[in-house]
């Protein structure tokens, strides 16, 4: 625990992914709408004991997004502060650029009311500024990687229809 302005801050560490798939229309990213929330965000969650951030990101994408994906690059962390139930939290989320492998967003878990694919240009639908920046970072990195060999980066298999 850390003290900031006299109040205890509880540290949390999570991981998540910007999952990309290639379609005939272009690259798309996966977003989720959590249960009881009317906002789109990236799949992410708490790192369990014994897990690495990478392991947690792959697991959370599968649980919340219903898809299997593999990490192709580290996008770095975001950090934010929030208050809930009278407590103060500082949360770090490690994000990874991930390649869609298989699965259907409809197979998400109970923590999510909807998961679906969106064109990379629709980054503004995400509720949080830091997550929009992470997707923009992923898009920029993907552009550089695509110059080398786009089929290896975002096109592991047939796209699924949302």
C-alpha positions in Angstrom: 0.0 0.0 0.0 1.1 3.5 -0.7 0.2 6.8 1.0 -0.7 9.8 -1.1 -2.1 12.9 0.6 -2.6 11.0 3.8 -5.0 8.3 2.4 -4.0 4.7 1.6 -3.8 3.8 -2.0 -4.3 0.2 -3.0 -2.2 -1.0 -5.9 -3.7 -3.3 -8.6 -2.0 -4.9 -11.6 -3.9 -6.1 -14.6 -3.2 -7.1 -18.2 -5.1 -7.0 -21.4 -4.9 -7.1 -25.2 -5.6 -5.2 -28.4 -6.7 -8.2 -30.5 -6.4 -7.6 -34.2 -7.9 -9.7 -37.1 -7.7 -9.1 -40.8 -10.8 -9.1 -42.9 -11.5 -8.1 -46.5 -12.6 -4.7 -45.2 -9.3 -4.2 -43.3 -8.0 -4.8 -39.8 -10.4 -4.9 -36.9 -10.0 -4.8 -33.1 -12.0 -6.6 -30.4 -13.9 -4.5 -27.8 -16.1 -5.6 -24.9 -19.1 -4.0 -23.1 -18.9 -5.1 -19.5 -22.0 -6.3 -17.7 -23.9 -3.5 -16.1 -21.9 -0.8 -18.0 -22.9 1.0 -21.1 -19.4 1.5 -22.5 -16.9 -0.1 -24.8 -13.5 -1.0 -23.6 -10.6 -3.4 -24.2 -10.6 -6.9 -22.6 -8.4 -6.9 -19.5 -8.3 -8.2 -16.0 -6.4 -8.9 -12.8 -3.2 -10.9 -13.0 -3.7 -14.0 -10.9 -1.0 -15.4 -8.5 1.7 -17.2 -10.5 0.7 -15.6 -13.8 2.8 -13.4 -15.9 1.2 -10.3 -17.5 1.4 -12.1 -20.8 -0.5 -15.2 -19.5 -3.1 -13.0 -17.9 -3.7 -11.0 -21.1 -4.2 -14.2 -23.1 -6.6 -15.6 -20.5 -8.6 -12.4 -20.1 -9.0 -12.0 -23.9 -10.3 -15.5 -24.0 -12.7 -15.1 -21.0 -14.0 -11.6 -21.8 -13.7 -11.6 -25.6 -14.4 -15.3 -26.4 -11.4 -15.6 -28.7 -8.0 -17.1 -28.6 -5.1 -14.8 -29.5 -1.3 -14.8 -29.4 0.9 -11.9 -28.3 3.0 -10.3 -31.0 4.2 -7.2 -29.3 4.2 -5.3 -25.9 2.3 -2.1 -26.1 3.3 -0.9 -22.6 1.3 0.0 -19.5 -1.3 2.5 -18.7 -1.9 3.7 -15.2 -4.9 5.3 -13.6 -6.4 6.2 -10.3 -10.0 5.7 -9.1 -12.1 5.5 -5.9 -14.7 2.9 -5.1 -16.5 2.2 -1.9 -14.5 4.7 0.0 -11.1 3.2 -1.1 -8.5 4.7 -3.4 -6.8 2.6 -6.0 -3.9 3.0 -8.4 -4.1 0.5 -11.2 -1.5 -0.4 -13.8 -2.6 -2.4 -16.9 0.0 -4.0 -19.2 -1.4 -4.1 -22.8 -0.2 -6.4 -25.6 -0.8 -6.3 -29.3 -2.4 -9.7 -30.1 -3.2 -11.7 -33.2 -6.6 -13.3 -33.4 -6.3 -17.1 -33.8 -9.8 -18.5 -33.3 -13.1 -18.3 -31.5 -16.2 -16.2 -31.5 -16.8 -13.1 -29.4 -20.3 -14.4 -28.6 -18.6 -17.0 -26.4 -17.6 -14.4 -23.8 -18.1 -15.0 -20.1 -20.7 -13.6 -17.6 -18.7 -10.5 -16.8 -19.4 -9.2 -20.3 -22.7 -8.3 -21.9 -21.3 -8.0 -25.5 -18.0 -8.5 -27.3 -17.5 -7.6 -31.0 -15.1 -6.5 -33.7 -14.8 -2.9 -34.9 -12.7 -1.3 -37.6 -9.4 0.1 -36.4 -10.7 3.5 -37.4 -13.5 3.3 -34.8 -11.1 3.7 -31.9 -13.1 6.7 -30.6 -15.9 4.3 -29.5 -13.7 3.3 -26.6 -14.8 5.0 -23.3 -11.3 5.6 -21.9 -8.7 8.0 -23.4 -5.8 5.8 -22.4 -7.3 2.7 -24.1 -7.9 4.8 -27.3 -4.2 5.7 -27.1 -3.2 2.0 -26.8 -5.2 1.0 -29.8 -3.6 3.9 -31.8 -0.2 2.7 -30.7 -1.2 -0.8 -31.8 -2.4 0.5 -35.2 0.9 2.4 -35.7 2.9 -0.6 -34.7 0.8 -2.9 -36.9 1.4 -0.5 -39.9 5.1 -0.9 -39.5 4.9 -4.7 -39.1 2.6 -4.9 -42.1 5.2 -3.3 -44.3 7.4 -6.3 -43.6 4.8 -9.1 -43.9 1.1 -8.4 -43.3 -0.1 -11.9 -43.6 2.0 -13.0 -40.6 0.8 -10.2 -38.4 -2.9 -10.0 -38.5 -4.2 -12.8 -40.7 -3.8 -16.2 -39.0 -7.1 -17.6 -40.3 -10.5 -17.0 -41.6 -12.3 -14.0 -40.1 -15.5 -14.7 -38.1 -18.7 -12.8 -38.8 -19.7 -10.7 -35.7 
